[in-house]
Amino acid sequence: MAKPPDITSDIRIAAPCSVGWETMEGDDLVRYCGKCNLNVQHI
């Protein structure tokens, strides 16, 4: 069976947040950015 293409390599963030992943609260998969008020997922 063929492996599906990696579509995440085509994703571009127009205006990425300046807050570092290591300073956000959360775990290794999901963290919360207080500046953006968003949950951020690590892919």
C-alpha positions in Angstrom: 0.0 0.0 0.0 1.4 3.4 -1.0 2.0 6.0 1.7 -0.2 9.1 1.5 1.5 12.4 0.6 2.6 14.7 3.4 0.3 17.6 3.0 1.7 19.5 6.0 4.8 20.4 4.0 2.6 22.7 1.9 1.3 24.7 4.8 2.6 28.2 5.2 1.8 30.6 8.1 1.2 34.1 6.8 1.9 35.8 10.2 3.5 33.4 12.7 3.3 34.2 16.4 6.5 35.4 18.0 5.9 33.5 21.2 8.3 30.5 21.6 6.8 27.0 21.9 8.9 26.4 25.0 7.3 29.3 26.8 3.7 28.2 26.2 1.8 26.2 28.8 0.9 22.6 27.9 2.4 19.3 26.9 4.5 17.9 24.0 1.5 17.9 21.6 -0.7 20.9 22.5 0.2 24.2 24.2 -1.8 27.4 24.8 -0.6 30.7 23.5 -1.7 33.5 25.8 -0.8 36.2 23.3 -3.0 34.7 20.5 -5.5 33.0 22.8 -5.2 29.8 20.8 -4.3 26.2 21.4 -1.3 25.3 19.2 -0.6 21.8 18.0 2.8 20.4 17.4 2.8 18.3 14.1 
